[in-house]
Amino acid sequence: MHQQLEQLQSLSDVRETTAKIQRVAKDQASRLDVQREAEYKQKVLSWISPTNPNHERHHAVQALRLDDTGGWLLQHPEFLAWRDKDDPDSVLPSTLWCHGSPGSGKTVLA
């Protein structure tokens, strides 16, 4: 009987250790997913624009931006519908693509 109790305690210890290992593995997998997503986002941004999005010029242009510049866009029904769209089949969030001629003011919208 004593031997069986010891075996049960050993099994309980193994279960606890296994549960801890599973939690650690799940946490590490989550961190890897976040890292992969960030790397993918950076690759997409680099493909869209080879310039650094944190470039000094971009910050300088944004500093010249007037309050509420582009505010109309953020209130437009089409933008709100896009923003609030909940697509369960989508793996990645949607991307808002703003195109226009150079110097047309895209940079100062946001």
N, C-alpha and C positions, 0 to 999 in steps of 0.2 A: 504494500500500500504506500509506504514511504517513497519507494522508488517511482511509483506512478505519479505521485504528487510532484516529485522533482522533475519528471518528464513533462508534466503539464506546465510547470513554471518555466521550464526551458522553452517549450512551445510558445508560451505567452511572451517570453522575452524575444524570441525570433519574430513573432508577429509585430511587436512594437518596433523592433529594428527595421523590419521590412517596410512598415508604414512610414517610418522616418526617411528611409532611403527613397521611397516613392514620392514623398513630399519634396525632398531635395531635387530629385530628377524632374518633377513637374515644374518647380520653380526655375530650374536651369533651362528647361525647354521653353518656358515663357520668355525668359530673358533672351534666348537665342531668336525666338520669333520676333521680338521687338527689335533686336539688332538687325536681323535680316530685312525687316520692313524699312528700317531707317536707311540701310544700305541701298535697297531697291529705290526708295524715294530719291536718294542722292544721285543714283545713276540716271533716273528719269529726268531730274532737274538739270543734270549735266548735259544730257542729250538735248533737252529743250533749249537750253541756253548755255553755251560753253563758258560764259562769263560767270564769275563767282557771285551768287545772289547776295552775299554780304559785302559786296564791293563798296568802296568809299563813294563812288559816283552815285550809286543807288541811294545811299544814306544822304548825300548832299542834295539830291533832287527831292527826296522825301521831306527834307527840312524846309524846302521852299513851298511845299504843298499847303494850300489854304484849307481851313476847316471845312468839313462836309464835301470836299472834292470827291466826286463819285458817289455821293450819298444817294443820288437818284437811282443808281444801279442796285444798291443794296435794298431798296424798297420796291424795285420793279417786280411785278407779279411773276414773270418768267424766272427771275433769279430766285425768288422766294420758293417757287415750286421746285426748282432744281435743288436748292439747299435743303428743303424739307423732305425730299424724295427718300423713301426708305425702300431700298431694293435688296431683298433678302438673298438674291442670287449673285449680287456683286461681291467679289472678293476684296477689291480695293475701293476706297472712296472715290467718288467722281472727281474729275479735274475740270476746273473752269478755265477754258482757253480764251484768252483775250487777244485778238489779233488786230493789227492795224499798221499803217505805214509808220516808218521811223519818225519820231517827233510828233506823233499824234496825241500823246499824253497818257499812254498806257502806264508808264512808270509812276505817275503821280496819282493814279486812282486809289492806291492803297499803300 
